[in-house]
Amino acid sequence: MFSEINTRKLLPGLACLMLVTGCSNNNDSNNDGANANKTADDFLVDLAHPTKGIGARVAGTESERKAEAYLLAEIKSLGYTPSAQAFTYHESDTEFNSSNVFFEKAGTSPDKILVLGAHYDTTGEDHGSTGATDNGTGVAALLEVAKRVKDKTLPYTLRFVFFGAEEVGLYGSYNYVENLPVEDLGKIVGMVNYDTVAGGDYLYVHSADSVKPYDCNGDKSSYAAGDTVRKGMFDASIALDGDNDFLIHPSGGYQAGETGGWSDHVAFSCRGIPIAYVEATNFDIVGKDGKDGYSQTVNPQFWNCFDEATIGACDKDVEEKWGRIWHTGSDRIDAMESAFPGRVSSQMELAVKATVEFVSFADYYLP
């Protein structure tokens, strides 16, 4: 979850590409399915537990490289053929290295591609965060989606992409989109972004901001803000049991159902690709900057003083916590389980089920 407070210093065209394994449009593999019994909860522990897993995965560091290696190994173990796209970025005149990890599940319509993405780097380690919700949950849930669709016949080809260096400026997703072949851009019918799909009070699905287009690195000529993918994901969640797992937030800081430019969906919207963005937060809260989704919970332990009447701070001038989980010492598996027993697991499962439904019948859910 990249904060819009940060100054983005993107370097278009300066990506260096390196495929560490061959790209593949099919899923033929001799792997014996060693991860068949792993769940999203297991993947989350592997990624975000400070002793049993990798823990914090700071962009441009050895811990992020460990996460990249983990993803390559797990994806291969699931029976897919993963690839890595290395790139460089600059912060304060210092060059850093990162990578995107991706693979495909072929569909019956190879000329139609759905991208499912999640960033795997973290921030807030100086406050004790290990990036459990932001964004271990997104990565773990997408790995679970990949496991569940492995043997399904799907109408559209799925491309799973795990982005590096999101927290420091959305570098991974911008580099990925900027280096897509023209023929690929023409095939991508939508992008679903998983960023903090568990932890907050409610699970939402958004589309891009239609009122204030993202800055798009200065080029908004192809900007897409349509709600087709959001609507498809929302309808898929309803189809599961007659009750929607996802919410559409009301108008407030943004138009109803729309979201800001703080995550990896931005690069895709800027290239004319409609998006759906799944996140767990609480748009009812009057946060530091209004109802913008940057306060994730009304749980009093996440506030200096929470006022139930106003759904916000008792005193804005002295409030420091603001109901935030992302980038804080609360963004840990143990802290989340203590505050919200079972919530993270159940919300990941809701996101996974709705997404599997959506991609299984994408030709129905997308016009």
C-alpha atoms as one frame of an Amber mdcrd trajectory, in Angstrom:
protein
   0.000   0.000   0.000   1.997   2.931  -1.327   1.248   6.172   0.471   0.312
   9.112  -1.755   2.167  11.286   0.746   5.383   9.895  -0.697   6.868  11.629
  -3.725   6.967   9.238  -6.654  10.160   9.426  -8.693   9.448   7.065 -11.546
  11.983   6.507 -14.277  10.070   5.390 -17.370  12.024   3.338 -19.854  14.955
   2.664 -17.539  13.934  -0.863 -16.690  16.435  -3.605 -17.407  14.771  -6.916
 -18.157  16.130 -10.291 -17.185  14.186 -13.510 -17.506  15.646 -15.924 -15.023
  13.392 -18.678 -16.298  11.696 -19.007 -19.648   8.289 -17.474 -20.206   5.519
 -19.944 -20.850   1.924 -19.639 -21.992   1.032 -23.082 -20.748   1.187 -24.920
 -17.473   2.833 -28.193 -18.442   5.021 -29.270 -15.582   6.606 -32.375 -14.164
   6.165 -31.030 -10.653   4.494 -33.428  -8.259   2.309 -30.771  -6.603   4.292
 -30.571  -3.376   2.215 -27.585  -2.227  -1.172 -29.226  -2.746  -1.951 -29.097
   0.981  -0.729 -25.542   1.613  -3.325 -22.867   2.254  -3.328 -19.073   2.070
  -2.681 -19.070   5.821   0.466 -21.152   5.276   1.690 -18.867   2.501   1.115
 -15.864   4.774   3.217 -17.392   7.560   5.985 -18.177   5.075   6.020 -14.576
   3.931   5.298 -12.451   6.990   6.087 -14.354  10.191   9.236 -12.836  11.758
  10.725 -16.200  12.836   8.875 -18.886  10.882   9.001 -16.947   7.634  10.761
 -14.089   5.878   9.211 -11.237   7.856   9.631  -7.673   6.592  10.453  -7.559
   2.863  11.870  -4.100   2.292  12.245  -3.025  -1.341  15.760  -3.190  -2.728
  17.112  -5.304   0.132  18.148  -8.901   0.685  14.811  -9.604   2.371  12.962
  -8.655  -0.811  15.286 -10.962  -2.770  14.417 -13.769  -0.348  10.746 -13.135
  -1.058  11.405 -13.253  -4.795  13.196 -16.595  -4.429  10.359 -17.879  -2.276
   7.768 -16.932  -4.890   9.709 -18.549  -7.714  10.018 -21.780  -5.733   6.396
 -21.861  -4.545   4.983 -21.086  -7.975   7.056 -23.868  -9.510   5.916 -26.214
  -6.762   2.304 -25.366  -7.618   2.966 -26.656 -11.120   3.500 -23.423 -13.045
   6.489 -21.999 -14.919   7.495 -18.698 -13.254   9.625 -15.897 -14.657  11.319
 -12.902 -13.059  11.644  -9.440 -14.563  14.505  -7.536 -12.965  14.552  -3.747
 -12.948  16.388  -0.864 -11.322  15.038   2.268  -9.679  16.582   5.297  -7.994
  15.923   6.899  -4.622  18.011   9.869  -3.447  20.582   9.278  -6.219  21.039
   5.672  -5.109  20.275   2.808  -7.477  18.335  -0.192  -6.191  17.429  -3.525
  -7.719  14.083  -5.272  -7.570  12.054  -7.770  -9.593   8.562  -8.688 -10.670
   7.627 -12.373 -10.612   4.976 -13.644 -13.009   3.450 -16.716 -14.616   0.419
 -17.700 -16.683  -2.506 -20.082 -16.600  -3.636 -20.574 -20.180  -7.297 -20.082
 -21.049  -9.364 -21.168 -24.012  -9.188 -17.611 -25.403  -5.457 -16.811 -25.616
  -6.243 -13.391 -27.112  -7.905 -12.333 -23.854  -5.752 -11.911 -20.744  -6.742
 -11.036 -17.187  -3.906  -9.802 -14.968  -4.056 -10.639 -11.266  -1.469  -8.661
  -9.306  -0.124  -8.110  -5.784   3.025  -6.455  -4.455   5.307  -8.452  -2.184
   7.540  -5.765  -0.674   6.816  -4.038   2.638   7.427  -0.856   4.585   7.066
   0.276   8.196   9.692  -2.122   9.534  11.031   0.697  11.727   7.652   0.625
  13.499   7.638  -3.155  13.850   5.621  -4.057  10.739   6.331  -7.355   8.979
   3.874  -6.617   6.186   1.314  -9.258   7.121  -1.776  -7.449   5.805   0.190
  -5.094   3.531   0.727  -7.073   1.503   1.358 -10.602   2.667  -2.385 -11.225
   2.484  -2.577 -10.177  -1.157   0.317 -12.414  -2.175  -0.890 -15.374  -0.112
  -4.422 -15.098  -1.464  -3.234 -14.938  -5.076  -1.078 -18.020  -4.570  -4.198
 -19.733  -3.254  -6.156 -18.607  -6.328  -3.413 -20.051  -8.547  -3.619 -23.356
  -6.687  -7.400 -23.598  -7.032  -7.530 -22.822 -10.771  -4.563 -25.000 -11.726
  -6.704 -27.806 -13.157  -9.672 -25.706 -14.267 -10.561 -24.879 -17.843 -10.799
 -21.089 -17.929 -12.239 -18.832 -20.644  -9.459 -16.212 -20.444  -5.748 -16.579
 -19.883  -4.684 -15.509 -16.380  -1.397 -13.729 -15.829  -0.345 -13.589 -12.184
   2.156 -10.820 -11.397   3.849 -10.196  -8.046   5.297  -6.693  -8.073   8.469
  -5.537  -6.358   9.197  -2.042  -4.998   5.576  -0.922  -4.692   5.978   0.773
  -1.336   8.707   3.136  -2.541   6.925   4.394  -5.657   4.989   1.739  -7.598
   8.177   0.975  -9.509   7.461  -2.685 -10.199   4.034  -2.237 -11.770   5.120
   0.754 -13.844   8.146  -1.128 -15.119   6.014  -4.134 -15.902   3.420  -2.189
 -17.907   5.978  -0.013 -19.673   7.751  -3.095 -20.975   4.708  -5.016 -22.149
   4.776  -5.827 -25.869   2.163  -3.931 -27.858   0.396  -7.185 -28.716   0.061
  -7.992 -25.011  -1.462  -4.613 -24.219  -4.110  -5.268 -26.822  -5.020  -8.592
 -25.206  -5.327  -7.503 -21.570  -9.026  -7.039 -20.833  -8.634  -6.141 -17.166
  -6.459  -6.122 -14.056  -7.398  -7.173 -10.518  -5.163  -5.681  -7.831  -4.857
  -7.459  -4.471  -3.443  -5.019  -1.916  -4.274  -5.617   1.780  -7.166  -7.984
   1.076  -7.509  -8.752   4.787  -7.233  -6.977   8.125  -9.534  -3.969   7.873
 -13.166  -3.959   8.991 -14.733  -4.557   5.565 -13.725  -6.031   2.226 -14.211
  -3.669  -0.713 -13.764  -3.776  -4.452 -13.011  -0.519  -6.295 -12.491   0.873
  -9.763 -10.162   3.724 -10.746 -10.851   7.367  -9.933 -13.061   8.880 -12.655
 -12.980  12.440 -11.313  -9.264  12.969 -10.735  -7.277  10.769 -13.134  -3.994
   9.477 -11.733  -0.925  11.470 -12.778   0.158   8.621 -15.091   3.734   9.827
 -15.151   2.532  12.833 -17.122   0.616  10.957 -19.832  -3.114  10.557 -19.239
  -4.044  10.076 -22.900  -4.997   6.421 -22.438  -6.457   6.638 -18.937  -9.243
   4.149 -18.166 -11.653   4.573 -15.261 -14.419   2.164 -16.259 -16.114  -0.077
 -13.705 -16.505  -3.231 -15.817 -13.944  -5.316 -13.898 -15.117  -3.996 -10.536
 -18.698  -4.870 -11.427 -17.636  -8.319 -12.600 -15.830  -9.052  -9.339 -18.730
  -7.687  -7.294 -21.277  -9.779  -9.205 -19.077 -12.855  -8.834 -19.044 -12.417
  -5.062 -22.848 -12.260  -5.002 -23.155 -15.366  -7.173 -21.358 -17.491  -4.600
 -24.079 -17.534  -1.960 -26.569 -14.841  -2.835 -24.900 -12.325  -0.540 -22.056
 -10.075  -1.607 -18.664 -10.664  -0.020 -17.432  -7.318  -1.374 -18.750  -3.856
  -0.570 -18.895  -0.759  -2.777 -18.008   2.196  -0.595 -20.332   5.240  -0.650
 -19.344   8.686  -1.870 -17.008  10.528   0.472 -13.369  11.198  -0.177 -13.899
   9.528  -3.570 -16.856   8.817  -5.814 -18.761   5.706  -4.764 -16.758   2.585
  -5.523 -13.659   4.431  -6.722 -10.187   4.650  -5.248  -7.024   6.720  -5.246
  -3.682   6.246  -6.929  -1.698   4.509  -4.214  -1.236   0.989  -5.496  -0.292
  -1.110  -8.514  -3.578  -0.663 -10.366  -2.430   2.842 -11.351  -0.015   1.782
 -14.100  -2.709  -0.343 -15.724  -5.387   2.357 -15.578  -2.913   4.743 -17.163
  -2.546   2.404 -20.139  -6.255   2.071 -20.762  -6.837  -1.168 -18.848  -9.902
  -1.266 -16.554  -9.148  -2.402 -13.010 -10.688  -3.815  -9.879  -8.885  -3.204
  -6.611  -9.647  -5.452  -3.631  -8.786  -4.125  -0.161  -9.908  -4.498   3.440
 -10.418  -1.157   5.187 -13.290   1.045   6.422 -14.619   3.928   4.353 -17.177
   4.855   7.027 -14.431   6.249   9.244 -13.730   9.969   9.222  -9.960   9.687
   9.127  -7.188  12.223   9.245  -8.049  13.383   5.725 -11.715  12.425   5.672
 -13.451   9.292   4.429 -10.592   8.118   2.227 -10.074   4.544   3.412  -6.765
   5.275   5.120  -8.235   4.337   8.495  -8.796   0.606   8.481 -10.654  -0.113
  11.724 -12.902   1.281  14.446 -11.321  -1.039  17.017 -10.484   1.320  19.941
  -7.033  -0.206  20.484  -6.027   1.285  17.124  -6.935   4.810  18.288  -5.765
   7.136  21.027  -9.468   7.878  21.481 -12.246   6.722  19.129 -15.579   8.561
  19.037 -18.394   6.190  18.039 -20.792   9.067  17.434 -18.670  10.717  14.748
 -16.920   7.499  13.633 -13.603   9.246  14.040 -11.151  10.706  16.498 -12.289
  12.219  19.769  -9.799  15.018  19.179  -8.201  15.376  15.761  -5.486  17.622
  17.142  -4.072  14.959  19.441  -4.967  11.725  17.631  -1.916   9.789  16.469
  -3.070   6.258  15.599  -6.114   7.000  13.391  -7.236   3.371  13.212  -4.383
   2.459  10.923  -2.894  -0.993  10.483  -0.782  -0.578   7.356   2.849   0.373
   7.926   2.530   0.091  11.721   3.583  -2.308  14.450   0.083  -3.791  14.259
   0.745  -5.145  10.780   1.953  -8.482  12.089   0.292 -11.900  12.122   0.268
 -12.141  15.928  -1.064  -8.615  16.426  -3.850  -9.082  13.904  -4.891 -12.444
  15.311  -4.973 -10.979  18.811  -7.103  -8.002  17.758  -9.302  -9.825  15.248
  -9.286 -13.610  15.795  -9.904 -15.399  12.504 -10.538 -12.231  10.487  -7.464
 -12.341   8.259  -8.029 -15.974   7.314 -11.732 -15.515   6.590 -11.249 -12.352
   4.525  -8.540 -13.983   2.417 -10.905 -16.891   1.799 -13.698 -14.530   0.716
 -11.378 -12.773  -1.731 -10.106 -16.075  -3.105 -13.567 -17.577  -3.614 -14.917
 -14.502  -5.386 -11.876 -14.289  -7.635 -12.004 -17.964  -8.576 -15.679 -17.520
  -9.473 -14.873 -14.412 -11.509 -12.037 -15.921 -13.541 -13.865 -19.230 -14.024
 -16.710 -17.421 -15.810 -14.946 -14.274 -16.981 -16.684 -14.395 -20.347 -19.984
 -14.028 -18.442 -18.918 -11.424 -15.884 -17.120  -9.173 -18.364 -19.173  -7.631
 -21.197
